[in-house]
Amino acid sequence: MRVFKIAIILGVFSLGLFAFTVADLSGDWEIPAKYQKMKNPTNPKDAEGLSIGKELYDTHCKSCHGKSGLGDGPKAEEVDGDLGDFSSKEFQAQSDGALFYKSYIGRDDMPNFEKKIPDEEEMWFVINYMRKMGK
């Protein structure tokens, strides 16, 4: 009877550990509510803003995410996580705030850009440029 209880306890513990590992490997981002609800303060069709966004994307993002946002940049092989496909419906369905959070705050292999692009408006220009990759 005692061996049976120990086996059940170990089984429950193992199942919990397995569930935690699977959740951790899923790559899902937890976007804080503040960012989920955040609205883009810039005009996504502004030509000058899109030009700035492209320039910043080419400087900071293209090396991993690729010219067209397909995750095929020259440094892509060095990254462990999924680089995404910016042209996909799944990517484009995300809120602007979620894209801002992922792009600006980052996590793991996705760097934080708060110091490299300190002007948040410029980061919004990058988001607008990434949105054009879905069209």
Z-matrix of the N, CA and C atoms (Angstrom, degrees):
N
C 1 1.445
C 2 1.544 1 110.50
N 3 1.323 2 115.42 1 -40.99
C 4 1.454 3 119.86 2 -179.45
C 5 1.533 4 110.54 3 -65.00
N 6 1.319 5 117.94 4 -40.16
C 7 1.458 6 122.21 5 178.64
C 8 1.528 7 109.62 6 -63.21
N 9 1.304 8 117.07 7 -38.50
C 10 1.455 9 122.25 8 178.33
C 11 1.532 10 111.04 9 -62.22
N 12 1.339 11 117.87 10 -44.24
C 13 1.473 12 121.98 11 178.56
C 14 1.531 13 110.86 12 -63.31
N 15 1.314 14 115.77 13 -41.51
C 16 1.462 15 119.77 14 179.48
C 17 1.530 16 109.74 15 -65.02
N 18 1.320 17 117.50 16 -40.98
C 19 1.465 18 121.49 17 178.74
C 20 1.524 19 110.84 18 -63.00
N 21 1.318 20 118.04 19 -41.43
C 22 1.470 21 121.89 20 178.32
C 23 1.525 22 110.28 21 -64.83
N 24 1.311 23 117.32 22 -45.04
C 25 1.470 24 121.20 23 179.77
C 26 1.526 25 109.99 24 -61.68
N 27 1.320 26 117.29 25 -44.85
C 28 1.466 27 120.64 26 178.34
C 29 1.527 28 111.57 27 -64.64
N 30 1.314 29 116.34 28 -38.16
C 31 1.470 30 120.16 29 178.05
C 32 1.514 31 112.05 30 -63.78
N 33 1.320 32 116.41 31 -46.11
C 34 1.472 33 120.60 32 179.08
C 35 1.523 34 109.87 33 -63.50
N 36 1.318 35 117.02 34 -43.27
C 37 1.464 36 121.24 35 178.95
C 38 1.532 37 110.85 36 -61.73
N 39 1.336 38 115.87 37 -45.50
C 40 1.471 39 120.45 38 179.58
C 41 1.523 40 111.61 39 -62.55
N 42 1.327 41 116.44 40 -42.06
C 43 1.462 42 120.56 41 178.63
C 44 1.530 43 110.68 42 -61.77
N 45 1.317 44 117.09 43 -43.19
C 46 1.464 45 121.10 44 177.81
C 47 1.510 46 111.70 45 -62.95
N 48 1.320 47 116.30 46 -42.47
C 49 1.459 48 120.71 47 178.60
C 50 1.529 49 110.99 48 -64.97
N 51 1.317 50 117.00 49 -40.72
C 52 1.462 51 121.80 50 178.07
C 53 1.533 52 110.59 51 -63.06
N 54 1.336 53 117.06 52 -44.48
C 55 1.470 54 121.17 53 179.55
C 56 1.518 55 110.49 54 -61.08
N 57 1.320 56 117.21 55 -41.28
C 58 1.464 57 121.05 56 178.84
C 59 1.525 58 110.25 57 -63.79
N 60 1.314 59 117.12 58 -41.91
C 61 1.462 60 121.26 59 -179.29
C 62 1.521 61 110.84 60 -65.58
N 63 1.320 62 117.71 61 -44.12
C 64 1.460 63 121.06 62 179.90
C 65 1.519 64 109.96 63 -63.01
N 66 1.322 65 118.62 64 -43.52
C 67 1.468 66 121.80 65 179.30
C 68 1.524 67 109.90 66 -62.37
N 69 1.321 68 117.04 67 -39.07
C 70 1.448 69 121.17 68 -178.27
C 71 1.529 70 111.25 69 -68.34
N 72 1.341 71 117.57 70 -33.52
C 73 1.456 72 120.98 71 -178.05
C 74 1.526 73 113.12 72 -82.79
N 75 1.312 74 117.25 73 -9.67
C 76 1.459 75 120.02 74 -175.07
C 77 1.521 76 112.30 75 -66.89
N 78 1.319 77 117.01 76 -26.06
C 79 1.442 78 119.77 77 179.72
C 80 1.520 79 114.37 78 80.53
N 81 1.328 80 117.13 79 3.70
C 82 1.462 81 119.90 80 179.43
C 83 1.522 82 110.55 81 -65.00
N 84 1.305 83 114.89 82 138.97
C 85 1.457 84 121.35 83 177.84
C 86 1.528 85 108.62 84 -92.41
N 87 1.304 86 116.54 85 139.56
C 88 1.459 87 121.16 86 170.25
C 89 1.525 88 106.53 87 -98.07
N 90 1.319 89 115.23 88 106.48
C 91 1.460 90 120.89 89 -177.86
C 92 1.523 91 108.20 90 -93.37
N 93 1.327 92 118.27 91 120.54
C 94 1.467 93 119.92 92 177.44
C 95 1.531 94 110.90 93 -58.54
N 96 1.321 95 115.77 94 145.85
C 97 1.470 96 121.94 95 -177.38
C 98 1.525 97 111.64 96 -53.47
N 99 1.317 98 116.69 97 -37.72
C 100 1.469 99 121.31 98 179.33
C 101 1.533 100 111.02 99 -53.39
N 102 1.319 101 115.95 100 -41.86
C 103 1.464 102 120.63 101 -178.44
C 104 1.527 103 111.78 102 -81.98
N 105 1.329 104 117.03 103 -36.10
C 106 1.464 105 120.26 104 179.12
C 107 1.528 106 110.45 105 -56.90
N 108 1.325 107 116.12 106 -37.94
C 109 1.468 108 121.79 107 -176.57
C 110 1.532 109 113.07 108 -91.19
N 111 1.308 110 117.27 109 -6.98
C 112 1.464 111 121.72 110 -175.61
C 113 1.525 112 111.06 111 -62.79
N 114 1.297 113 115.69 112 135.35
C 115 1.467 114 121.96 113 178.86
C 116 1.527 115 109.35 114 -101.89
N 117 1.299 116 116.06 115 145.02
C 118 1.455 117 122.70 116 178.14
C 119 1.534 118 108.58 117 -73.89
N 120 1.339 119 117.24 118 117.91
C 121 1.468 120 119.95 119 -177.20
C 122 1.532 121 113.93 120 -82.16
N 123 1.323 122 117.84 121 -1.37
C 124 1.466 123 121.01 122 -176.30
C 125 1.521 124 110.45 123 -106.23
N 126 1.309 125 115.16 124 163.57
C 127 1.465 126 121.32 125 176.94
C 128 1.523 127 108.33 126 -85.99
N 129 1.344 128 118.24 127 114.11
C 130 1.467 129 120.29 128 -176.88
C 131 1.526 130 114.44 129 -66.05
N 132 1.325 131 117.12 130 -11.41
C 133 1.474 132 120.37 131 -179.57
C 134 1.529 133 112.87 132 -102.92
N 135 1.335 134 116.85 133 0.46
C 136 1.463 135 121.50 134 -179.30
C 137 1.529 136 110.10 135 -66.40
N 138 1.328 137 116.62 136 116.15
C 139 1.468 138 122.11 137 -175.73
C 140 1.525 139 112.15 138 -59.63
N 141 1.332 140 116.96 139 -42.51
C 142 1.468 141 119.84 140 -179.11
C 143 1.532 142 110.06 141 -65.83
N 144 1.327 143 116.35 142 -42.83
C 145 1.464 144 120.14 143 178.21
C 146 1.529 145 111.86 144 -62.73
N 147 1.334 146 116.86 145 -41.16
C 148 1.465 147 120.38 146 177.97
C 149 1.527 148 111.40 147 -64.76
N 150 1.320 149 116.11 148 -36.42
C 151 1.466 150 120.32 149 177.67
C 152 1.532 151 110.45 150 -64.62
N 153 1.330 152 116.18 151 -43.51
C 154 1.469 153 120.69 152 177.21
C 155 1.528 154 109.49 153 -63.87
N 156 1.344 155 116.78 154 -43.31
C 157 1.460 156 121.41 155 178.86
C 158 1.518 157 112.22 156 -59.55
N 159 1.332 158 116.66 157 -42.64
C 160 1.467 159 120.87 158 178.77
C 161 1.520 160 110.66 159 -64.18
N 162 1.337 161 116.20 160 -43.82
C 163 1.465 162 120.32 161 179.88
C 164 1.533 163 110.87 162 -60.94
N 165 1.329 164 116.15 163 -44.69
C 166 1.467 165 119.99 164 179.31
C 167 1.528 166 110.72 165 -67.70
N 168 1.329 167 117.37 166 -40.53
C 169 1.464 168 121.61 167 177.47
C 170 1.530 169 109.56 168 -59.66
N 171 1.326 170 116.51 169 -47.62
C 172 1.466 171 120.56 170 -179.55
C 173 1.532 172 111.07 171 -60.96
N 174 1.319 173 116.96 172 -36.19
C 175 1.465 174 121.55 173 -178.93
C 176 1.521 175 112.67 174 -74.68
N 177 1.340 176 117.11 175 -44.70
C 178 1.463 177 120.80 176 -169.36
C 179 1.528 178 115.72 177 -109.18
N 180 1.310 179 119.14 178 -20.42
C 181 1.470 180 121.02 179 -169.13
C 182 1.527 181 114.37 180 -116.49
N 183 1.315 182 116.23 181 -35.20
C 184 1.461 183 121.89 182 -171.69
C 185 1.527 184 113.04 183 -59.33
N 186 1.323 185 118.01 184 -31.96
C 187 1.461 186 119.80 185 -176.43
C 188 1.528 187 112.16 186 -61.59
N 189 1.311 188 117.76 187 -29.68
C 190 1.468 189 121.09 188 177.25
C 191 1.533 190 111.60 189 -103.49
N 192 1.328 191 116.34 190 -47.92
C 193 1.468 192 120.74 191 -173.02
C 194 1.523 193 113.64 192 -82.38
N 195 1.321 194 117.69 193 -13.43
C 196 1.460 195 121.09 194 177.58
C 197 1.513 196 112.94 195 85.86
N 198 1.311 197 115.12 196 163.44
C 199 1.471 198 122.96 197 -177.20
C 200 1.526 199 112.19 198 -57.42
N 201 1.336 200 116.69 199 -38.84
C 202 1.466 201 121.12 200 -176.86
C 203 1.524 202 113.27 201 -106.82
N 204 1.341 203 117.46 202 10.57
C 205 1.455 204 120.58 203 178.15
C 206 1.518 205 114.27 204 74.84
N 207 1.316 206 116.80 205 28.34
C 208 1.468 207 120.65 206 -178.21
C 209 1.530 208 112.86 207 -95.53
N 210 1.338 209 116.60 208 2.37
C 211 1.462 210 120.42 209 -179.51
C 212 1.516 211 112.73 210 76.94
N 213 1.326 212 116.15 211 27.61
C 214 1.463 213 120.42 212 -175.63
C 215 1.531 214 113.10 213 -120.36
N 216 1.325 215 116.22 214 31.36
C 217 1.461 216 119.68 215 178.38
C 218 1.516 217 111.52 216 -72.46
N 219 1.342 218 117.81 217 167.18
C 220 1.462 219 121.29 218 -177.09
C 221 1.530 220 114.40 219 -61.03
N 222 1.322 221 118.87 220 -23.59
C 223 1.466 222 121.62 221 178.93
C 224 1.530 223 112.77 222 -97.92
N 225 1.319 224 118.19 223 2.43
C 226 1.464 225 122.39 224 -175.37
C 227 1.523 226 112.41 225 -57.75
N 228 1.314 227 117.29 226 -36.64
C 229 1.466 228 120.95 227 -178.19
C 230 1.532 229 112.26 228 -65.61
N 231 1.328 230 117.37 229 -20.71
C 232 1.459 231 121.65 230 -178.42
C 233 1.530 232 111.95 231 -83.01
N 234 1.317 233 117.60 232 -9.18
C 235 1.459 234 122.70 233 -174.42
C 236 1.524 235 109.50 234 -99.01
N 237 1.345 236 115.70 235 134.54
C 238 1.459 237 120.64 236 -179.31
C 239 1.524 238 112.70 237 -79.83
N 240 1.316 239 117.44 238 -37.62
C 241 1.460 240 121.04 239 -174.56
C 242 1.517 241 113.67 240 -80.29
N 243 1.329 242 114.55 241 175.24
C 244 1.462 243 122.18 242 177.49
C 245 1.528 244 108.59 243 -77.20
N 246 1.308 245 116.85 244 124.15
C 247 1.463 246 121.19 245 -178.76
C 248 1.518 247 112.42 246 -83.73
N 249 1.303 248 117.45 247 -7.74
C 250 1.454 249 121.31 248 176.77
C 251 1.514 250 113.51 249 76.43
N 252 1.302 251 113.81 250 170.58
C 253 1.464 252 123.44 251 175.88
C 254 1.516 253 105.86 252 -128.76
N 255 1.313 254 116.63 253 103.76
C 256 1.461 255 121.46 254 -173.85
C 257 1.525 256 112.55 255 -65.18
N 258 1.318 257 117.55 256 -16.06
C 259 1.462 258 120.18 257 179.33
C 260 1.531 259 112.16 258 -87.62
N 261 1.326 260 117.71 259 -9.33
C 262 1.466 261 120.93 260 -175.53
C 263 1.528 262 112.07 261 -73.76
N 264 1.324 263 114.79 262 152.91
C 265 1.471 264 120.65 263 176.62
C 266 1.512 265 110.48 264 -61.24
N 267 1.332 266 116.91 265 -38.28
C 268 1.466 267 121.31 266 -179.72
C 269 1.528 268 110.95 267 -60.95
N 270 1.326 269 116.39 268 -45.86
C 271 1.463 270 120.21 269 179.63
C 272 1.524 271 110.11 270 -64.93
N 273 1.316 272 116.65 271 -48.59
C 274 1.455 273 121.36 272 -176.00
C 275 1.529 274 112.73 273 -67.76
N 276 1.333 275 118.38 274 -20.59
C 277 1.465 276 121.92 275 179.91
C 278 1.527 277 112.34 276 -75.90
N 279 1.314 278 117.81 277 -13.34
C 280 1.461 279 120.98 278 179.68
C 281 1.529 280 110.45 279 -68.66
N 282 1.311 281 115.46 280 150.40
C 283 1.461 282 119.37 281 177.29
C 284 1.527 283 109.57 282 -68.30
N 285 1.331 284 115.35 283 156.05
C 286 1.466 285 119.38 284 176.42
C 287 1.522 286 110.28 285 -58.76
N 288 1.331 287 116.12 286 -39.33
C 289 1.465 288 120.43 287 -179.97
C 290 1.518 289 112.39 288 -62.92
N 291 1.343 290 117.17 289 -38.88
C 292 1.463 291 120.62 290 178.12
C 293 1.527 292 110.09 291 -65.18
N 294 1.325 293 116.72 292 -42.26
C 295 1.469 294 119.76 293 177.98
C 296 1.529 295 110.49 294 -65.06
N 297 1.326 296 116.07 295 -39.28
C 298 1.463 297 120.07 296 177.91
C 299 1.530 298 109.35 297 -59.94
N 300 1.329 299 116.57 298 -48.85
C 301 1.470 300 121.15 299 -178.75
C 302 1.528 301 111.09 300 -59.05
N 303 1.319 302 116.47 301 -50.08
C 304 1.463 303 120.27 302 -178.20
C 305 1.526 304 111.57 303 -62.69
N 306 1.328 305 116.58 304 -40.44
C 307 1.462 306 121.14 305 -176.19
C 308 1.513 307 113.02 306 -78.90
N 309 1.317 308 117.45 307 -36.76
C 310 1.465 309 121.50 308 -173.17
C 311 1.525 310 112.25 309 -92.72
N 312 1.334 311 116.82 310 -44.38
C 313 1.464 312 120.97 311 -177.63
C 314 1.527 313 110.29 312 -85.10
N 315 1.335 314 117.27 313 -44.41
C 316 1.459 315 122.07 314 176.58
C 317 1.518 316 113.46 315 71.29
N 318 1.337 317 114.51 316 -177.74
C 319 1.471 318 123.63 317 174.36
C 320 1.523 319 106.97 318 -175.41
N 321 1.294 320 117.38 319 157.87
C 322 1.461 321 123.21 320 177.48
C 323 1.534 322 111.06 321 45.95
N 324 1.337 323 117.67 322 -120.67
C 325 1.465 324 121.09 323 -178.42
C 326 1.530 325 113.16 324 -74.10
N 327 1.323 326 117.27 325 -17.62
C 328 1.473 327 120.53 326 177.84
C 329 1.524 328 107.64 327 -83.18
N 330 1.345 329 116.96 328 110.41
C 331 1.469 330 119.50 329 -175.30
C 332 1.531 331 113.12 330 -69.42
N 333 1.305 332 114.03 331 159.52
C 334 1.456 333 122.53 332 173.50
C 335 1.525 334 107.74 333 -83.71
N 336 1.337 335 116.25 334 132.65
C 337 1.468 336 120.01 335 -176.82
C 338 1.527 337 113.21 336 -111.13
N 339 1.319 338 118.21 337 14.25
C 340 1.460 339 120.45 338 -178.86
C 341 1.528 340 112.64 339 -61.40
N 342 1.313 341 117.81 340 -29.80
C 343 1.471 342 120.70 341 178.98
C 344 1.523 343 111.99 342 -92.46
N 345 1.337 344 117.35 343 -33.58
C 346 1.467 345 120.35 344 -178.96
C 347 1.527 346 111.56 345 -75.76
N 348 1.324 347 116.68 346 -31.59
C 349 1.469 348 122.26 347 177.39
C 350 1.536 349 106.59 348 -129.75
N 351 1.339 350 117.20 349 75.19
C 352 1.469 351 119.66 350 -173.49
C 353 1.532 352 114.60 351 -68.01
N 354 1.307 353 118.57 352 -20.77
C 355 1.456 354 121.89 353 178.86
C 356 1.531 355 108.88 354 -85.94
N 357 1.327 356 117.39 355 108.50
C 358 1.465 357 121.57 356 -177.23
C 359 1.529 358 112.23 357 -58.71
N 360 1.332 359 117.24 358 -31.94
C 361 1.462 360 119.80 359 178.26
C 362 1.530 361 110.42 360 -59.47
N 363 1.316 362 116.47 361 -39.68
C 364 1.464 363 120.10 362 179.17
C 365 1.528 364 110.86 363 -64.92
N 366 1.334 365 116.89 364 -34.79
C 367 1.466 366 119.07 365 176.91
C 368 1.517 367 110.06 366 -66.16
N 369 1.335 368 117.27 367 -36.11
C 370 1.468 369 120.41 368 176.09
C 371 1.527 370 110.66 369 -63.88
N 372 1.318 371 116.91 370 -34.05
C 373 1.466 372 119.93 371 176.40
C 374 1.533 373 110.23 372 -63.48
N 375 1.341 374 116.76 373 -37.65
C 376 1.467 375 121.04 374 176.93
C 377 1.531 376 109.43 375 -64.50
N 378 1.326 377 117.24 376 -42.89
C 379 1.474 378 121.17 377 178.28
C 380 1.526 379 109.13 378 -59.60
N 381 1.327 380 116.90 379 -45.44
C 382 1.470 381 120.40 380 178.95
C 383 1.527 382 110.80 381 -60.03
N 384 1.318 383 116.73 382 -40.80
C 385 1.458 384 120.22 383 178.59
C 386 1.532 385 110.76 384 -65.07
N 387 1.323 386 117.24 385 -41.88
C 388 1.472 387 120.56 386 178.18
C 389 1.525 388 111.14 387 -63.51
N 390 1.315 389 116.79 388 -34.37
C 391 1.485 390 120.70 389 177.02
C 392 1.524 391 110.43 390 -62.22
N 393 1.309 392 118.48 391 -34.46
C 394 1.467 393 121.45 392 179.49
C 395 1.536 394 111.59 393 -65.51
N 396 1.305 395 117.34 394 -21.73
C 397 1.470 396 120.95 395 -179.91
C 398 1.535 397 111.38 396 -70.42
N 399 1.317 398 116.86 397 -15.79
C 400 1.465 399 120.70 398 178.97
C 401 1.507 400 113.52 399 -87.28
N 402 1.318 401 117.85 400 -2.28
C 403 1.467 402 120.95 401 -175.76
C 404 1.496 403 112.06 402 -102.71
